Amino acid sequence: MTESLRTPLLFALVAVLIIGTGIFQDWNVALLLLNYGLISAIMALGVNLQWGFAGLFNVGVMGFVALGGLAAVLISMPPVTEAWAEGGARTIGGLLIGAGAIVATIFAQRKFQGRLKLWGTIAVALIGFFLFRAVFDGGVAAVEAVNPAGTGYLGGLNFGGENYKEWGFMALVAWPVGGLIAAGAAWVIGKVALGLRSDYLAIATLGIAEIIIAIMKHEDWLARGVKNVNGLPRPVPYELELQESATFVERANALGFDAVYASNLFTKLLYTGYFAVVLLILLWLAQKALNSPWGRMMRAIRDNEVAAEAMGKDVTARHLQIFVLGSAICGVAGAMMTTLDGQLTPGTYQPLRFTFLIWVMVIVGGSGNNFGAILGGFLIWWLWVQVEPMGLALMNFITAGMPEGSALKEHLLDSAAHMRLFTMGVILLLVLRFSPRGLIPER
């Protein structure tokens, strides 16, 4: 089967799966699957940019996704005025001193000579550290003491006051900002880690992702840590507002829908529109990059770094470029996901588990092919959600004739909870055996 025929057929299959979910289960479930599928496709597109274009093995995807989620809080939530008054200036001042201490340490390490280089650098680093902690710790304690059950953090940049939820456009602003924050972190990480060999790069990025998420969990002043931030503004109307609108209720009833059910569908459809626009823009840009001289250079570097370097290409600089771009896309997806959830929950970011899922999306879809990455995002997410209930239904059917209290029956029913990871492993093995370049291979 040719690629020109295979690609639309595979996307048609995904569409049938989502539509079938709506018909046989519920349209709310189908639209929720579609929205998370769009976000997953964007994440897979970012990873495909790094791995498929440049061969960079980044296992720290969830760290950049988490930074995007943090951006959604920092941009769309209102500032906590009392917390800023009590310790905001001191907290920010401490952060600036910490950044200055890092710069001063680097400067000392480069400028000092002989024995002074070692001991002078250590002295500058220690002085900077103690100054940072002396200023920063007091500010953090003051901020976190302000209504810790309700706030206990500095808040964000939404200046809508008590009506901050009406500033839904701030959620849209947070998406590109999430990309910028993730890109900035990727630049710093890339300057340190991109000189490592691929297996060491994987270990380093995984460790850095764990550090990012650990900071988000434990620094309550930043985004409440594991207490979570709830009630984020959204770029679509609230269901209750729609249900109270006589015009909306009248139109929903005219179409044969209950107002409550229709309001849920309508808001999810609006999210679908926003997410689809973002995905199409990123896909267009990724395709332009792939087919440009820059894209051909990146693939040449991926295939043979030594030959590319011999031709005068700056391999490290190009790797840094694409590492930043791919991480920025993951940051945008993270901000979108947090907006859709309406809350930031740092405890749910599990780097090893969900990074594996995104990598399965890229590998199954087709590494190096943007359409393949998007297909993998939709298909694997649908399977991730649906396999467990399907497995439970299968086990109920298999054990229907077994007596109650049977140890085998209980074991089989309990095993349905493991169907997700089992299915992902089986699919990955089948694809690697029969289509090792993915469902839609790179040209």
C-alpha positions as CSV (number, residue, x, y, z in Angstrom):
1,M,0.0,0.0,0.0
2,T,1.4,3.4,-1.0
3,E,1.9,6.1,1.6
4,S,-0.5,8.4,-0.2
5,L,-3.3,5.8,0.4
6,R,-2.1,4.5,3.8
7,T,-2.0,7.9,5.6
8,P,-5.7,8.9,5.0
9,L,-6.8,5.3,5.7
10,L,-5.1,5.3,9.1
11,F,-6.4,8.7,10.0
12,A,-9.9,7.5,8.9
13,L,-9.5,4.5,11.3
14,V,-8.7,6.9,14.2
15,A,-11.8,9.0,13.3
16,V,-13.9,5.8,13.3
17,L,-12.6,4.9,16.7
18,I,-13.5,8.3,18.2
19,I,-16.9,8.4,16.4
20,G,-17.6,4.8,17.6
21,T,-16.8,5.9,21.1
22,G,-19.4,8.6,20.8
23,I,-22.0,6.3,19.3
24,F,-21.5,3.3,21.7
25,Q,-20.5,5.1,24.9
26,D,-21.1,8.9,25.1
27,W,-20.2,11.9,23.0
28,N,-18.8,13.7,26.0
29,V,-16.3,10.8,26.4
30,A,-15.5,10.9,22.6
31,L,-14.8,14.7,22.7
32,L,-12.7,14.4,25.8
33,L,-10.7,11.7,24.1
34,L,-10.4,13.9,21.0
35,N,-9.2,16.9,23.0
36,Y,-6.5,14.9,24.9
37,G,-5.6,13.2,21.6
38,L,-4.9,16.7,20.1
39,I,-2.7,17.6,23.1
40,S,-0.9,14.2,22.8
41,A,-0.4,14.7,19.1
42,I,1.3,18.1,19.9
43,M,3.6,16.5,22.5
44,A,4.4,13.7,20.0
45,L,5.2,16.4,17.4
46,G,7.7,18.0,19.7
47,V,9.4,14.7,20.5
48,N,9.5,13.8,16.8
49,L,11.2,17.1,16.1
50,Q,14.0,16.1,18.5
51,W,14.3,12.4,17.8
52,G,13.0,12.1,14.2
53,F,14.8,15.1,12.9
54,A,18.0,15.1,15.0
55,G,18.2,11.8,16.8
56,L,18.2,13.4,20.3
57,F,17.1,10.9,22.9
58,N,15.2,13.2,25.3
59,V,13.6,11.3,28.2
60,G,12.7,14.5,30.2
61,V,9.6,15.4,28.2
62,M,7.4,15.6,31.3
63,G,9.6,18.2,32.8
64,F,8.9,20.6,29.9
65,V,5.2,19.7,29.9
66,A,5.1,20.6,33.7
67,L,6.8,23.9,33.0
68,G,4.0,24.6,30.4
69,G,1.4,23.8,33.1
70,L,3.2,26.2,35.5
71,A,3.0,28.9,32.9
72,A,-0.8,28.5,32.8
73,V,-0.9,29.3,36.6
74,L,1.6,32.2,36.4
75,I,-0.2,33.9,33.6
76,S,-3.9,33.2,34.1
77,M,-4.3,33.3,37.9
78,P,-4.7,36.6,39.8
79,P,-1.8,37.8,42.1
80,V,-2.3,37.2,45.8
81,T,-2.0,40.8,47.0
82,E,-1.3,40.1,50.6
83,A,1.4,37.5,49.8
84,W,3.2,40.0,47.6
85,A,3.0,42.6,50.4
86,E,4.3,40.2,53.0
87,G,7.2,38.6,51.2
88,G,6.9,39.0,47.4
89,A,9.8,41.5,47.0
90,R,12.0,39.5,49.3
91,T,11.3,36.3,47.4
92,I,12.0,37.9,44.0
93,G,15.1,39.6,45.4
94,G,16.4,36.3,46.7
95,L,15.9,34.7,43.2
96,L,17.8,37.6,41.6
97,I,20.7,37.2,44.1
98,G,20.7,33.4,43.4
99,A,21.0,34.1,39.6
100,G,23.7,36.7,40.3
101,A,25.6,34.2,42.4
102,I,25.6,31.7,39.6
103,V,26.9,34.3,37.1
104,A,29.5,35.4,39.6
105,T,30.7,31.8,40.1
106,I,31.0,31.2,36.4
107,F,32.9,34.5,36.0
108,A,35.3,33.6,38.8
109,Q,35.9,30.1,37.4
110,R,36.9,31.7,34.1
111,K,39.0,34.6,35.3
112,F,40.9,33.3,38.3
113,Q,44.2,31.5,37.7
114,G,46.3,28.9,39.5
115,R,45.3,28.0,43.1
116,L,43.0,31.0,43.3
117,K,40.9,29.5,40.6
118,L,39.7,26.6,42.8
119,W,39.5,28.3,46.2
120,G,38.2,31.6,44.8
121,T,35.4,29.9,42.8
122,I,34.4,28.0,45.9
123,A,34.4,31.1,48.0
124,V,32.3,33.1,45.5
125,A,29.8,30.2,45.3
126,L,29.5,29.8,49.1
127,I,29.0,33.5,49.7
128,G,26.4,33.7,46.9
129,F,24.6,30.7,48.3
130,F,24.4,32.0,51.9
131,L,23.3,35.4,50.7
132,F,20.6,33.8,48.5
133,R,19.3,31.6,51.3
134,A,19.3,34.5,53.9
135,V,17.1,36.6,51.7
136,F,15.0,34.0,49.9
137,D,14.0,31.8,52.8
138,G,12.5,34.6,54.8
139,G,10.4,35.8,51.8
140,V,9.2,32.3,51.1
141,A,8.1,31.7,54.7
142,A,6.2,35.0,54.7
143,V,4.4,34.1,51.4
144,E,3.5,30.6,52.4
145,A,2.1,31.8,55.7
146,V,-0.6,33.9,54.0
147,N,-3.8,31.8,54.0
148,P,-2.0,28.5,53.3
149,A,-5.3,26.5,53.1
150,G,-6.5,28.8,50.3
151,T,-3.5,30.4,48.6
152,G,-0.1,30.4,50.2
153,Y,1.6,31.4,47.0
154,L,2.3,34.6,44.9
155,G,-0.3,34.0,42.3
156,G,-0.1,35.0,38.6
157,L,-0.4,38.0,36.3
158,N,-4.2,38.1,35.7
159,F,-5.3,41.5,36.9
160,G,-9.0,41.0,36.6
161,G,-9.4,41.2,40.3
162,E,-12.4,39.3,41.7
163,N,-13.7,38.7,38.2
164,Y,-10.4,37.2,37.0
165,K,-12.3,34.2,35.5
166,E,-13.9,36.5,33.0
167,W,-10.4,37.2,31.6
168,G,-10.4,33.9,29.7
169,F,-8.1,35.2,27.1
170,M,-5.3,35.0,29.6
171,A,-5.4,31.2,29.3
172,L,-4.7,31.6,25.6
173,V,-1.8,33.9,26.4
174,A,-0.4,31.3,28.7
175,W,0.0,28.7,25.9
176,P,2.8,30.5,24.0
177,V,4.3,31.7,27.3
178,G,4.5,28.0,28.4
179,G,6.4,27.3,25.2
180,L,8.8,30.2,26.0
181,I,9.4,29.0,29.6
182,A,10.1,25.5,28.4
183,A,12.4,26.8,25.6
184,G,14.4,28.8,28.2
185,A,14.8,25.8,30.4
186,A,15.7,23.7,27.4
187,W,18.4,26.2,26.4
188,V,20.0,26.0,29.9
189,I,19.8,22.2,30.0
190,G,21.0,21.9,26.4
191,K,24.1,24.0,27.1
192,V,25.0,21.5,29.8
193,A,23.8,18.2,28.6
194,L,23.9,18.1,24.8
195,G,27.6,17.3,24.7
196,L,26.8,13.9,26.3
197,R,26.5,10.6,24.4
198,S,22.9,9.6,23.6
199,D,22.5,7.2,26.5
200,Y,23.9,9.7,29.0
201,L,21.7,12.4,27.5
202,A,18.7,10.2,28.2
203,I,19.7,9.7,31.8
204,A,20.5,13.4,32.3
205,T,17.2,14.7,30.8
206,L,15.2,12.2,32.9
207,G,17.0,13.4,36.1
208,I,16.5,17.0,35.2
209,A,12.7,16.4,34.6
210,E,12.5,14.8,38.1
211,I,14.3,17.9,39.5
212,I,11.8,20.3,37.8
213,I,8.8,18.3,39.1
214,A,10.3,18.0,42.6
215,I,10.7,21.8,42.7
216,M,7.1,22.3,41.6
217,K,5.9,19.8,44.3
218,H,7.8,21.3,47.2
219,E,8.0,25.1,46.5
220,D,4.6,26.1,47.7
221,W,5.2,29.8,47.1
222,L,5.5,29.1,43.3
223,A,2.2,27.2,42.6
224,R,1.0,25.7,45.9
225,G,3.0,22.5,45.4
226,V,1.0,19.4,46.0
227,K,-1.9,21.4,47.4
228,N,-2.7,22.2,43.7
229,V,-4.1,25.3,42.1
230,N,-7.7,25.0,41.1
231,G,-10.2,27.1,39.2
232,L,-8.0,28.3,36.4
233,P,-9.7,30.7,33.9
234,R,-10.7,29.1,30.6
235,P,-11.0,30.5,27.1
236,V,-14.5,28.9,26.7
237,P,-17.8,29.7,28.5
238,Y,-18.6,27.9,31.7
239,E,-21.4,25.3,31.5
240,L,-23.5,26.9,34.2
241,E,-23.4,30.2,32.2
242,L,-24.7,28.4,29.1
243,Q,-27.4,26.7,31.1
244,E,-28.6,30.0,32.5
245,S,-28.8,31.5,28.9
246,A,-32.3,31.3,27.6
247,T,-31.1,31.5,24.0
248,F,-28.7,28.6,24.5
249,V,-31.4,26.5,26.2
250,E,-33.9,27.2,23.5
251,R,-31.5,26.2,20.7
252,A,-30.4,23.1,22.6
253,N,-34.0,22.0,23.0
254,A,-34.7,22.7,19.4
255,L,-31.9,20.3,18.5
256,G,-33.3,17.7,20.9
257,F,-30.6,18.1,23.5
258,D,-30.9,18.6,27.2
259,A,-29.4,21.9,28.2
260,V,-26.9,20.4,30.7
261,Y,-25.7,17.8,28.2
262,A,-25.6,20.3,25.4
263,S,-23.5,22.8,27.4
264,N,-20.9,20.1,28.1
265,L,-20.7,19.2,24.4
266,F,-20.5,22.8,23.4
267,T,-17.6,23.7,25.7
268,K,-15.6,20.6,24.6
269,L,-16.2,21.4,20.9
270,L,-14.8,24.9,21.5
271,Y,-11.7,23.4,23.1
272,T,-11.4,21.1,20.1
273,G,-11.4,24.1,17.8
274,Y,-8.7,25.9,19.8
275,F,-6.5,22.8,20.0
276,A,-7.0,21.9,16.4
277,V,-5.9,25.4,15.3
278,V,-2.7,25.1,17.4
279,L,-1.9,21.6,16.1
280,L,-2.4,22.7,12.4
281,I,-0.2,25.8,12.9
282,L,2.6,23.6,14.5
283,L,2.2,20.9,11.8
284,W,2.5,23.5,9.1
285,L,5.6,25.0,10.7
286,A,7.1,21.5,11.2
287,Q,6.5,20.5,7.6
288,K,8.1,23.7,6.4
289,A,11.1,23.0,8.6
290,L,11.3,19.4,7.5
291,N,11.4,20.3,3.8
292,S,13.7,23.2,4.1
293,P,17.5,23.2,3.8
294,W,17.6,23.4,7.6
295,G,15.6,20.3,7.8
296,R,17.7,18.4,5.4
297,M,20.8,19.5,7.3
298,M,19.3,18.3,10.6
299,R,18.6,14.8,9.1
300,A,22.1,14.8,7.6
301,I,23.5,15.4,11.1
302,R,21.2,12.7,12.5
303,D,22.4,10.2,10.0
304,N,26.2,10.9,10.2
305,E,27.5,13.6,12.6
306,V,31.1,13.1,11.6
307,A,30.4,13.7,7.9
308,A,28.2,16.7,8.7
309,E,30.9,18.2,10.9
310,A,33.5,17.6,8.2
311,M,31.3,19.7,5.9
312,G,31.5,22.6,8.3
313,K,28.2,22.2,10.2
314,D,28.1,23.2,13.8
315,V,26.5,20.0,15.2
316,T,26.2,21.1,18.8
317,A,24.6,24.4,17.9
318,R,22.1,22.7,15.6
319,H,21.3,20.1,18.3
320,L,20.7,23.0,20.7
321,Q,18.3,24.6,18.3
322,I,16.1,21.6,17.8
323,F,16.2,20.6,21.4
324,V,14.8,24.1,22.3
325,L,12.2,24.0,19.6
326,G,10.9,20.5,20.5
327,S,10.8,21.4,24.2
328,A,8.9,24.6,23.4
329,I,6.2,22.6,21.6
330,C,5.9,20.2,24.7
331,G,5.6,23.3,26.9
332,V,2.7,24.6,24.8
333,A,1.0,21.2,25.1
334,G,1.5,21.3,28.8
335,A,-0.1,24.7,29.2
336,M,-3.0,23.5,27.0
337,M,-3.5,20.4,29.1
338,T,-3.5,22.4,32.4
339,T,-6.1,24.8,30.9
340,L,-8.3,21.9,29.8
341,D,-8.0,20.3,33.3
342,G,-8.7,23.6,35.0
343,Q,-6.1,22.9,37.6
344,L,-2.4,22.3,38.1
345,T,-1.5,19.0,39.9
346,P,2.3,18.5,40.0
347,G,1.8,15.1,41.7
348,T,0.3,13.7,38.4
349,Y,3.5,14.4,36.3
350,Q,5.3,11.1,36.3
351,P,8.3,11.5,34.0
352,L,9.2,7.8,33.4
353,R,5.6,6.6,32.9
354,F,4.2,9.3,30.6
355,T,7.4,9.9,28.7
356,F,7.3,6.3,27.8
357,L,3.7,6.8,26.5
358,I,4.8,9.7,24.3
359,W,7.7,7.8,22.9
360,V,5.4,4.9,22.0
361,M,3.2,7.4,20.1
362,V,6.2,8.6,18.1
363,I,7.6,5.1,17.4
364,V,4.3,3.5,16.5
365,G,3.2,6.5,14.4
366,G,6.5,6.8,12.5
367,S,9.6,8.5,13.7
368,G,10.8,11.3,11.4
369,N,7.3,11.7,9.9
370,N,5.2,14.6,11.3
371,F,1.9,13.0,10.2
372,G,3.0,9.7,11.7
373,A,3.7,11.3,15.1
374,I,0.3,12.9,15.1
375,L,-1.4,9.6,14.1
376,G,0.5,7.9,17.0
377,G,-0.7,10.6,19.4
378,F,-4.4,10.0,18.6
379,L,-4.2,6.2,18.3
380,I,-2.1,5.5,21.4
381,W,-4.1,7.9,23.6
382,W,-7.4,6.3,22.5
383,L,-6.0,2.9,23.3
384,W,-4.5,4.1,26.6
385,V,-8.0,5.2,27.8
386,Q,-10.1,2.5,26.3
387,V,-8.1,-0.6,26.8
388,E,-8.7,-1.0,30.5
389,P,-12.6,-0.9,30.3
390,M,-12.4,-3.1,27.2
391,G,-10.1,-5.5,29.1
392,L,-12.5,-5.6,32.1
393,A,-15.5,-6.4,29.7
394,L,-13.4,-9.2,28.2
395,M,-12.5,-10.7,31.5
396,N,-16.2,-10.5,32.6
397,F,-17.1,-12.4,29.5
398,I,-14.4,-15.0,30.0
399,T,-15.3,-15.5,33.7
400,A,-19.1,-15.4,33.3
401,G,-19.4,-19.2,33.8
402,M,-17.0,-19.5,36.7
403,P,-18.4,-19.9,40.2
404,E,-18.4,-16.9,42.6
405,G,-15.4,-16.8,44.9
406,S,-13.2,-18.7,42.4
407,A,-9.5,-17.7,42.8
408,L,-9.0,-17.8,39.1
409,K,-12.0,-15.5,38.4
410,E,-10.8,-13.0,40.9
411,H,-7.3,-13.1,39.5
412,L,-8.5,-12.6,35.9
413,L,-10.8,-9.7,36.9
414,D,-7.9,-8.0,38.9
415,S,-5.6,-8.4,35.9
416,A,-7.8,-6.1,33.8
417,A,-6.2,-3.1,35.6
418,H,-2.9,-4.0,34.0
419,M,-4.2,-4.2,30.4
420,R,-3.0,-0.7,29.6
421,L,0.7,-1.4,30.0
422,F,0.4,-4.9,28.6
423,T,-1.4,-3.6,25.5
424,M,1.2,-0.8,25.0
425,G,4.0,-3.4,25.1
426,V,2.3,-5.8,22.7
427,I,1.5,-3.0,20.2
428,L,5.1,-1.7,20.4
429,L,6.5,-5.2,19.8
430,L,4.1,-5.8,16.9
431,V,5.0,-2.5,15.2
432,L,8.7,-3.0,15.7
433,R,8.4,-6.5,14.2
434,F,6.2,-5.9,11.2
435,S,6.6,-2.1,10.6
436,P,9.9,-1.1,12.3
437,R,9.7,2.4,10.8
438,G,6.2,3.0,12.1
439,L,2.7,3.0,10.6
440,I,3.6,6.1,8.5
441,P,7.3,5.8,7.8
442,E,9.7,8.7,7.1
443,R,10.2,9.2,3.4
